[in-house]
Amino acid sequence: MSTSSPQVAAPVAADPAAEINLDLILEVAVTLALEVGRTKIPVRELLQLAPGSILELDRLAGEPLDLLVNGVRVARGEVVVVNDRFGVRLTDVVSPRERIENAR
């Protein structure tokens, strides 16, 4: 993988004074999470969990994972193994318009 920062083009604005300077946010840290699935259980069951317990999730085996950035889904992908490490191959990326709408 390259260690250089990806080049991100700012959208072209009708008014040049309104152009967004992305340099201001490129170093902002965000939380990235991969979600395999979810479930709801009562606290009583939560307190009974032990090594070997199995939780049934709301997804089927083989369904794509959700890639969340600060809790907002931005992509879906599948698990891959690269050099004995887990990784994710993105299979679908949410459009920028949908990302903005979901963040609100």
C-alpha positions as CSV (number, residue, x, y, z in Angstrom):
1,M,0.0,0.0,0.0
2,S,1.1,3.5,-0.7
3,T,1.9,5.7,2.3
4,S,1.1,8.9,0.4
5,S,-2.2,10.7,1.1
6,P,-4.9,10.1,-1.6
7,Q,-5.6,13.0,-3.8
8,V,-9.1,14.3,-3.2
9,A,-10.6,16.8,-5.7
10,A,-12.8,19.5,-4.3
11,P,-16.1,19.9,-6.1
12,V,-16.2,22.8,-8.6
13,A,-18.4,25.6,-7.2
14,A,-20.3,28.1,-9.3
15,D,-18.8,30.8,-7.1
16,P,-15.0,30.5,-6.9
17,A,-15.1,32.1,-3.4
18,A,-17.3,29.3,-2.2
19,E,-14.7,26.6,-3.2
20,I,-14.2,24.1,-0.4
21,N,-10.6,23.8,0.9
22,L,-10.4,20.1,1.8
23,D,-6.9,20.6,3.2
24,L,-8.6,21.8,6.4
25,I,-10.2,18.4,7.1
26,L,-7.8,15.8,5.5
27,E,-6.1,15.1,8.9
28,V,-9.3,14.9,10.9
29,A,-9.5,11.4,12.6
30,V,-12.7,9.4,12.1
31,T,-13.9,6.1,13.6
32,L,-14.1,3.4,11.0
33,A,-16.0,0.2,12.0
34,L,-17.0,-3.0,10.2
35,E,-20.3,-4.4,11.1
36,V,-21.0,-8.1,10.7
37,G,-24.5,-7.9,12.0
38,R,-26.7,-6.9,14.9
39,T,-29.1,-8.4,17.4
40,K,-31.1,-7.3,20.4
41,I,-31.2,-9.3,23.6
42,P,-32.5,-8.6,27.0
43,V,-30.0,-7.7,29.8
44,R,-30.7,-11.0,31.5
45,E,-29.4,-12.9,28.4
46,L,-26.4,-10.5,28.1
47,L,-25.4,-11.2,31.7
48,Q,-25.5,-15.0,30.9
49,L,-23.0,-14.8,28.0
50,A,-19.9,-16.9,28.6
51,P,-17.1,-18.2,26.4
52,G,-18.6,-20.5,23.8
53,S,-22.0,-18.6,23.8
54,I,-23.5,-18.1,20.3
55,L,-25.4,-14.9,19.3
56,E,-27.6,-15.1,16.2
57,L,-27.2,-12.0,14.1
58,D,-29.6,-10.4,11.7
59,R,-27.5,-11.3,8.6
60,L,-27.1,-14.5,6.7
61,A,-23.7,-16.1,6.3
62,G,-22.0,-14.7,3.2
63,E,-23.8,-11.3,3.3
64,P,-21.6,-8.3,2.9
65,L,-20.3,-6.4,5.9
66,D,-21.2,-2.7,6.4
67,L,-18.3,-0.2,6.5
68,L,-19.3,2.6,8.9
69,V,-17.5,5.9,9.4
70,N,-18.6,7.7,12.6
71,G,-21.7,5.4,12.6
72,V,-22.8,6.2,9.0
73,R,-22.7,3.4,6.4
74,V,-20.4,4.4,3.5
75,A,-19.8,1.1,1.9
76,R,-20.3,-2.7,1.9
77,G,-17.7,-5.3,1.4
78,E,-16.5,-8.8,1.9
79,V,-13.8,-10.2,4.2
80,V,-10.5,-11.2,2.6
81,V,-7.2,-12.4,4.0
82,V,-4.0,-10.6,2.9
83,N,-0.7,-11.7,4.2
84,D,-2.3,-13.6,7.2
85,R,-4.3,-10.4,8.1
86,F,-8.0,-9.8,7.7
87,G,-9.0,-7.1,5.2
88,V,-12.2,-5.9,3.4
89,R,-12.7,-5.8,-0.3
90,L,-15.3,-3.0,-1.0
91,T,-18.1,-4.3,-3.2
92,D,-20.4,-1.3,-3.0
93,V,-19.8,2.4,-2.1
94,V,-22.6,4.7,-1.0
95,S,-22.8,7.8,-3.2
96,P,-21.6,11.1,-1.7
97,R,-25.1,12.5,-1.9
98,E,-26.5,9.5,0.1
99,R,-23.6,9.8,2.7
100,I,-24.5,13.4,3.3
101,E,-28.2,12.6,3.7
102,N,-27.5,9.7,6.0
103,A,-25.2,11.8,8.2
104,R,-28.0,14.3,9.0
